[in-house]
Amino acid sequence: MDLTTLPTQSSDYTDASTTNAIAGSSTHDETLQATIEDSPAISLSPNTMVLAEVLSDETLNWRIHNCKISEKTVTQDLPMLFLYHYDSLDESVKQAYPLTPSLLAKFNTPMTASEAATFIGIDSKLIASPWQVKVIGSLVVFSEALQLAVRLHWTNTGKTTEQLYTKDAAEALIAAFKEWQFFGRIDVLYKNQQQTLVSIDEHNTSDQPLLTFSPSTEYHYLPASHALTIIAKLEADKVQLPWFESAILERLG
């Protein structure tokens, strides 16, 4: 996909904030100066845009395109470690069925709630089966004015699944995404020939601490160390960037 396939933007892209973004606003200059000071070996021209800073700039009227789900698990049927089943028991049940060496030996054994109840020797109704939720998806955030599109990936958890004790699947999904996060690979499409775009590896762990994007009609994969810098910045500023969460929650619904 390239920017020519994205929806035509409304006139708000021609407002003062967009004009400043293209020309290089004072805010960008200040942010850029701070970035240069943090990375003294890197020298950038004043008109250069830093990808991490641009993506987290809430004044640029970013749009979300093609938010989709690639993997979705919402179930009560998957086995989980016995210790989670035991921990979920009411305290009165735990007192009646205290931990024994045989129970402790099974703590890290995956099993269903029914199997756990049988092993403990209690009615299966005494063990609540949590909803286990894992959703992975992607989205494209883009600016027609900057001719920049970035594909990001998101999920509700870095674990195999997240266990949630709610009455139904809909509530479980809502609860699961209270702490959603970006992760994984990032792809960048940049077609702007008027302004230089770079990515800085703030941890200086890659062979290319500074990447410059040449104008292209194709997406380019961002090295892992640079992706981590972008993700850290987006996560830190996520509250100020509500369009990401809005798009994800709308897709889940």
Secondary structure as UniProt FT lines:
FT   HELIX           3..5
FT   HELIX           11..14
FT   HELIX           16..23
FT   HELIX           26..38
FT   TURN            40..41
FT   TURN            46..47
FT   STRAND          49..50
FT   HELIX           51..55
FT   HELIX           58..60
FT   STRAND          63..75
FT   STRAND          80..81
FT   HELIX           82..87
FT   HELIX           91..96
FT   HELIX           101..105
FT   TURN            106..108
FT   STRAND          110..111
FT   HELIX           113..120
FT   HELIX           124..126
FT   STRAND          131..143
FT   TURN            144..147
FT   STRAND          148..155
FT   STRAND          162..164
FT   HELIX           169..176
FT   HELIX           177..179
FT   STRAND          181..190
FT   STRAND          197..200
FT   TURN            202..203
FT   STRAND          210..213
FT   STRAND          220..221
FT   HELIX           224..236
FT   HELIX           238..240
FT   HELIX           242..252
//
